[in-house]
């Protein structure tokens, strides 16, 4: 990777980390599609599919749909080590266990 591109990535990484209060070790790479863009695209598709109908409890729906695969992916990544998973997620281990029970992942 050339130096200019590397510096640009570092600036983007820093801006995202600053905006969301993330740990500086949180990697943002040019090979990843941003989560923000993925969510925006999914929400556009969702609203388009409503065909003019209204929706309720959208926040709960989105959080359930996103949180479950997030927890599953992190647990798989950590080989089910809940302490490591909690650290990666930035959660207290007890909070992680509560969420795992909530989504029947325990």
Beta strands, then each sheet from edge to edge (+ up, - down):
end
